Amino acid sequence: MTRRDPQTQTDRSRRADRTRPRPPVERDGRLLEPVGLAMATALVALLVGGLLNANGMHKNASIQPDSPARDIAMSLTQGLVDITGALGLSEPRHLIAGLVGNGSKDDVVATVGLTPVKRHAPTPPVKQAFSPANKLQLYAGGDSLSLETAAALSAAAPSTRVIQMAEPDGHLNTGLERPDVLNWFERAKEVQATVKPNVSVLIFGGNDNADYMTGGANGDFSKPFGSPAWEREYRRRVALMMDTMTQTRGQTLIWVGAPVAQDPALDAQMKVLNRIYRLEAAKRAGQVTYLDPDPIFAPAGKFQTSITYQGKQVVVREPDGQHLNTDGGVVLADVILKMLEKRFSLREASPLPPITTGG
């Protein structure tokens, strides 16, 4: 038998090691994985993430502007939702959302208010009395048009000693046309159950000037803005909000119209909305009051950036020509507080001083 030289065998092993391909190594010693493996891992992660978040993706697709791209996204994500539902993969996300009190965040609104709120017969307004021991509960919310006014009301309420205001409830890019973005009809029910306001202030219109609505009686709804069919559906939604917010006897709703807009085309659309608000409020006299902002902010009937307030000229509009600025919100809040003084008996209330603007 031929004996192998141990040294020769060691040399051969070393040569084989040098010729055998080794995985690439970063300067810090980390091994580099092949590109294909990294891509495959990323794709698997995306697939798993997509399956676990299918309902959220479908919700995000639903709230996009009406377009062919939205239709495609809705179709694709609906397929994922069907798969995850069959496999039970959507349950963990739903359970976690429920634990933090947001279990319905992925719900896509299919219909809005098919069952109208039961209205009670209007009664002659009674001058309700409030005091520091029995405060008037005030709520203010709506779309972006409500932000500055709600903030000003919240800041002024404590000084009255008899008004307690809920947290301002304004939400950007929302409205009555797109409950899939924020379902104001369900939000109104929540406010009724938790805040139980004596007086509510609502301001909408900034995002309700489109043809397309979600949650129609038969699903999504699209008719030309201002057409008879569009107006019937939008009036139904306004009526539903008004009836929900005055569901309890004695509740008062102040519905503020959209202020005059600088752009003539946009202003014409706001006038369509304001006419609907005014007509629906008139049907509920004693419960709902329509507050027309034009005599306040457009006394000459035309858009203007500043008005005379408390003897001085005050800039009240944002540069976008649609929204009120901080001082504009203060002016409107002052008008609303004066309405409350006339409508209710605010016993032992501190005199409501004029709200000071920053101008």
C-alpha positions as CSV (number, residue, x, y, z in Angstrom):
1,M,0.0,0.0,0.0
2,T,1.3,3.4,-1.0
3,R,1.3,5.9,1.9
4,R,0.3,9.5,1.1
5,D,2.5,12.3,2.2
6,P,0.5,14.3,4.7
7,Q,2.2,17.5,3.6
8,T,1.3,16.9,-0.1
9,Q,-2.3,16.2,0.8
10,T,-2.5,19.5,2.8
11,D,-1.1,21.4,-0.1
12,R,-3.7,19.9,-2.5
13,S,-6.5,20.9,-0.1
14,R,-5.2,24.4,0.0
15,R,-5.1,24.7,-3.8
16,A,-8.7,23.3,-4.0
17,D,-9.8,25.9,-1.5
18,R,-8.3,28.7,-3.6
19,T,-10.0,27.5,-6.8
20,R,-13.4,26.9,-5.2
21,P,-15.7,30.0,-5.6
22,R,-16.4,31.8,-2.4
23,P,-19.5,34.0,-1.6
24,P,-18.7,37.7,-1.9
25,V,-17.9,39.5,1.4
26,E,-18.4,43.1,2.3
27,R,-15.5,45.0,3.8
28,D,-17.0,44.7,7.3
29,G,-17.1,40.9,6.9
30,R,-20.8,40.5,6.0
31,L,-21.6,37.9,3.4
32,L,-23.4,39.1,0.3
33,E,-26.4,37.1,-0.8
34,P,-27.0,36.5,-4.5
35,V,-29.2,39.2,-6.2
36,G,-31.9,36.7,-7.2
37,L,-32.3,35.4,-3.6
38,A,-32.6,39.0,-2.3
39,M,-35.3,39.8,-4.9
40,A,-37.2,36.6,-4.2
41,T,-37.1,37.4,-0.5
42,A,-38.4,40.9,-1.2
43,L,-41.2,39.6,-3.4
44,V,-42.3,37.1,-0.8
45,A,-42.3,39.8,1.8
46,L,-44.4,42.0,-0.4
47,L,-46.8,39.2,-1.1
48,V,-47.2,38.4,2.6
49,G,-47.6,42.0,3.5
50,G,-50.2,42.5,0.7
51,L,-52.2,39.5,1.9
52,L,-52.1,40.7,5.5
53,N,-53.1,44.2,4.5
54,A,-55.5,43.4,1.7
55,N,-58.4,45.2,3.4
56,G,-56.4,48.3,4.1
57,M,-55.2,48.4,0.4
58,H,-58.8,48.0,-0.7
59,K,-59.9,50.8,1.5
60,N,-57.1,53.1,0.2
61,A,-58.1,52.3,-3.3
62,S,-61.7,53.1,-2.6
63,I,-61.0,56.6,-1.3
64,Q,-59.1,57.7,-4.5
65,P,-60.7,60.2,-6.9
66,D,-63.0,58.6,-9.4
67,S,-60.9,57.5,-12.4
68,P,-60.0,54.4,-14.4
69,A,-57.0,53.9,-12.2
70,R,-59.3,53.7,-9.1
71,D,-61.5,51.1,-10.9
72,I,-58.4,48.9,-11.6
73,A,-57.1,49.3,-8.1
74,M,-60.5,48.4,-6.6
75,S,-60.7,45.3,-8.8
76,L,-57.2,44.1,-7.9
77,T,-57.5,44.7,-4.2
78,Q,-60.9,43.1,-4.1
79,G,-59.3,39.9,-5.4
80,L,-56.8,40.1,-2.5
81,V,-59.6,40.7,0.0
82,D,-61.4,37.6,-1.3
83,I,-58.3,35.4,-0.9
84,T,-57.4,36.7,2.6
85,G,-61.0,36.3,3.7
86,A,-61.1,32.7,2.5
87,L,-57.8,32.0,4.3
88,G,-58.6,33.9,7.4
89,L,-55.5,36.1,7.0
90,S,-57.4,39.4,7.5
91,E,-58.4,38.5,11.1
92,P,-55.1,39.6,12.9
93,R,-55.3,43.1,11.4
94,H,-59.0,43.3,12.3
95,L,-58.5,42.2,15.8
96,I,-55.6,44.6,16.4
97,A,-57.7,47.5,15.0
98,G,-60.6,46.5,17.3
99,L,-58.3,46.5,20.3
100,V,-57.4,50.2,19.7
101,G,-61.0,51.2,19.0
102,N,-60.7,51.4,15.2
103,G,-62.2,48.2,14.1
104,S,-64.1,49.7,11.2
105,K,-61.3,51.7,9.7
106,D,-61.0,49.3,6.7
107,D,-64.7,49.2,6.0
108,V,-65.7,50.4,2.5
109,V,-69.1,52.2,2.7
110,A,-71.6,50.6,0.3
111,T,-74.7,52.5,1.1
112,V,-75.6,55.7,3.1
113,G,-78.7,56.1,5.2
114,L,-81.1,53.7,3.5
115,T,-83.3,54.0,6.6
116,P,-84.1,57.6,7.3
117,V,-83.8,58.9,10.9
118,K,-87.2,59.1,12.6
119,R,-88.1,62.8,12.8
120,H,-90.2,64.1,15.7
121,A,-92.7,66.9,15.1
122,P,-91.2,70.3,15.5
123,T,-92.3,72.2,18.6
124,P,-92.2,75.9,19.4
125,P,-88.7,76.7,20.5
126,V,-88.4,76.8,24.3
127,K,-85.8,79.1,25.7
128,Q,-83.6,76.5,27.5
129,A,-81.6,77.7,30.5
130,F,-78.0,76.9,31.2
131,S,-75.7,77.7,34.0
132,P,-72.2,76.9,35.3
133,A,-73.8,73.9,37.0
134,N,-75.7,72.8,33.9
135,K,-73.6,73.8,31.0
136,L,-74.6,74.0,27.4
137,Q,-72.9,71.2,25.5
138,L,-71.5,72.6,22.2
139,Y,-70.1,70.6,19.2
140,A,-68.5,71.9,16.0
141,G,-67.3,69.9,13.1
142,G,-67.2,69.5,9.3
143,D,-64.7,69.7,6.6
144,S,-61.7,72.0,6.2
145,L,-64.1,75.0,6.1
146,S,-64.9,74.4,9.8
147,L,-61.4,74.3,11.2
148,E,-60.8,77.9,12.1
149,T,-64.3,78.5,13.4
150,A,-64.3,75.4,15.6
151,A,-61.0,76.3,17.0
152,A,-62.2,79.9,17.8
153,L,-65.3,78.5,19.5
154,S,-63.2,76.1,21.6
155,A,-60.9,78.9,22.7
156,A,-63.8,81.2,23.6
157,A,-66.1,78.7,25.4
158,P,-64.4,78.6,28.8
159,S,-64.7,82.3,29.3
160,T,-68.5,82.1,29.1
161,R,-68.6,79.8,32.2
162,V,-71.8,78.1,30.9
163,I,-70.6,76.6,27.6
164,Q,-68.7,73.4,27.4
165,M,-67.4,72.5,24.0
166,A,-66.3,69.1,22.7
167,E,-63.0,68.7,20.9
168,P,-63.2,70.5,17.5
169,D,-64.0,67.9,14.9
170,G,-62.9,69.2,11.6
171,H,-61.4,66.8,9.0
172,L,-59.6,67.7,5.8
173,N,-60.7,66.4,2.4
174,T,-64.0,65.0,3.7
175,G,-67.6,65.7,3.1
176,L,-71.0,64.2,2.5
177,E,-70.2,62.9,-1.0
178,R,-67.4,60.5,0.0
179,P,-68.4,58.6,3.1
180,D,-65.7,56.0,2.1
181,V,-63.1,58.7,3.1
182,L,-64.9,59.6,6.4
183,N,-68.4,58.4,7.1
184,W,-70.0,61.6,8.5
185,F,-73.3,59.8,8.9
186,E,-71.8,57.3,11.3
187,R,-69.8,60.0,12.9
188,A,-73.0,62.0,13.6
189,K,-74.4,58.9,15.4
190,E,-71.2,58.7,17.5
191,V,-71.4,62.4,18.5
192,Q,-75.0,61.9,19.5
193,A,-74.1,58.9,21.7
194,T,-71.0,60.4,23.3
195,V,-71.1,64.3,23.2
196,K,-74.9,64.6,23.4
197,P,-74.7,68.2,22.2
198,N,-77.4,70.8,23.0
199,V,-76.1,72.8,20.0
200,S,-74.1,71.6,17.0
201,V,-72.4,73.7,14.4
202,L,-71.6,72.1,11.0
203,I,-69.8,73.5,8.0
204,F,-69.5,71.5,4.8
205,G,-69.1,72.2,1.1
206,G,-65.4,72.4,0.5
207,N,-65.2,68.9,-1.1
208,D,-68.8,68.3,-2.1
209,N,-68.7,69.9,-5.6
210,A,-68.0,66.8,-7.6
211,D,-70.2,64.5,-9.8
212,Y,-69.2,61.3,-8.1
213,M,-70.5,60.1,-4.7
214,T,-69.9,56.8,-2.9
215,G,-72.5,54.9,-0.9
216,G,-75.5,55.7,-3.0
217,A,-78.7,53.7,-2.5
218,N,-77.5,51.2,-5.2
219,G,-73.8,51.6,-4.6
220,D,-71.6,54.3,-6.1
221,F,-73.4,57.2,-7.7
222,S,-72.3,59.5,-10.4
223,K,-74.4,62.2,-12.0
224,P,-73.5,65.7,-13.2
225,F,-73.0,68.1,-10.3
226,G,-76.2,70.2,-9.8
227,S,-78.3,67.9,-12.0
228,P,-81.8,66.9,-10.6
229,A,-80.6,63.4,-9.8
230,W,-77.4,64.6,-8.1
231,E,-79.4,67.2,-6.1
232,R,-81.9,64.6,-4.9
233,E,-79.1,62.3,-3.6
234,Y,-77.2,65.2,-2.0
235,R,-80.3,66.6,-0.4
236,R,-81.1,63.1,1.0
237,R,-77.6,63.2,2.7
238,V,-78.0,66.7,4.1
239,A,-81.4,65.8,5.4
240,L,-80.0,62.7,7.1
241,M,-77.3,64.7,8.8
242,M,-79.7,67.3,10.0
243,D,-82.2,64.8,11.3
244,T,-79.4,62.8,13.1
245,M,-78.0,65.9,14.8
246,T,-81.4,67.0,16.1
247,Q,-82.7,63.5,17.0
248,T,-83.4,64.5,20.6
249,R,-86.0,67.1,21.4
250,G,-84.5,70.4,22.3
251,Q,-81.3,69.9,20.2
252,T,-80.3,72.8,17.9
253,L,-78.2,72.6,14.8
254,I,-76.5,75.6,13.2
255,W,-75.6,74.8,9.6
256,V,-73.2,77.3,8.3
257,G,-73.1,77.8,4.5
258,A,-69.8,77.8,2.5
259,P,-68.4,81.4,2.4
260,V,-68.3,83.2,-1.0
261,A,-65.3,81.9,-3.0
262,Q,-63.0,84.1,-5.0
263,D,-63.1,81.9,-8.1
264,P,-66.4,82.5,-10.0
265,A,-66.8,78.9,-11.0
266,L,-66.2,77.6,-7.5
267,D,-68.5,80.2,-6.0
268,A,-71.3,79.1,-8.4
269,Q,-70.9,75.6,-7.1
270,M,-70.9,76.8,-3.5
271,K,-74.2,78.6,-4.1
272,V,-75.7,75.3,-5.3
273,L,-74.7,73.7,-2.1
274,N,-75.8,76.6,0.1
275,R,-79.2,76.6,-1.6
276,I,-79.7,73.0,-0.6
277,Y,-78.6,73.7,3.0
278,R,-81.0,76.6,3.2
279,L,-84.0,74.7,1.9
280,E,-83.4,71.6,4.1
281,A,-82.9,73.8,7.2
282,A,-86.2,75.7,6.4
283,K,-88.0,72.4,6.6
284,R,-86.8,72.0,10.2
285,A,-87.4,75.5,11.5
286,G,-86.9,75.6,15.3
287,Q,-84.4,72.8,15.2
288,V,-82.0,73.7,12.4
289,T,-80.9,77.3,11.6
290,Y,-79.0,78.1,8.4
291,L,-76.3,80.7,8.9
292,D,-75.5,82.5,5.7
293,P,-71.9,83.7,5.8
294,D,-72.1,86.1,2.9
295,P,-73.6,89.1,4.7
296,I,-70.6,88.7,7.1
297,F,-67.8,88.2,4.7
298,A,-69.2,89.6,1.5
299,P,-71.4,92.5,2.6
300,A,-71.1,94.0,-0.9
301,G,-72.1,90.7,-2.5
302,K,-68.6,90.0,-3.8
303,F,-65.5,88.2,-2.5
304,Q,-63.2,90.4,-0.4
305,T,-60.1,89.5,1.6
306,S,-60.8,91.8,4.5
307,I,-63.9,93.3,6.3
308,T,-64.5,96.0,8.9
309,Y,-64.8,94.3,12.3
310,Q,-65.0,96.0,15.6
311,G,-64.1,99.3,13.9
312,K,-61.0,98.1,12.2
313,Q,-60.1,96.4,8.9
314,V,-59.4,92.7,9.4
315,V,-58.1,90.2,6.8
316,V,-60.4,87.2,7.1
317,R,-59.6,85.0,4.1
318,E,-56.8,82.6,3.3
319,P,-54.8,83.2,0.0
320,D,-56.6,80.2,-1.6
321,G,-59.7,82.4,-1.9
322,Q,-62.0,79.8,-0.3
323,H,-61.1,79.2,3.4
324,L,-61.4,81.6,6.3
325,N,-58.1,82.4,8.1
326,T,-57.7,82.4,11.9
327,D,-59.3,85.9,12.2
328,G,-62.1,84.9,9.9
329,G,-62.8,81.9,12.1
330,V,-62.9,84.3,15.1
331,V,-65.4,86.6,13.5
332,L,-67.7,83.7,12.6
333,A,-67.4,82.2,16.1
334,D,-68.4,85.6,17.6
335,V,-71.5,85.7,15.4
336,I,-72.4,82.1,16.5
337,L,-71.9,83.0,20.2
338,K,-74.2,86.0,19.9
339,M,-76.8,83.6,18.3
340,L,-76.6,81.4,21.3
341,E,-77.1,84.4,23.7
342,K,-80.4,85.2,21.9
343,R,-81.5,81.6,21.6
344,F,-80.8,80.4,25.2
345,S,-81.0,81.7,28.7
346,L,-77.4,81.6,29.8
347,R,-77.8,82.2,33.5
348,E,-74.9,83.5,35.5
349,A,-72.9,83.6,32.4
350,S,-70.0,86.0,32.2
351,P,-70.7,88.7,29.6
352,L,-69.5,87.5,26.3
353,P,-66.8,89.9,25.3
354,P,-66.0,90.6,21.7
355,I,-63.5,88.1,20.5
356,T,-60.2,89.8,19.7
357,T,-58.7,89.1,16.3
358,G,-55.0,89.1,15.7
359,G,-55.3,91.8,13.1
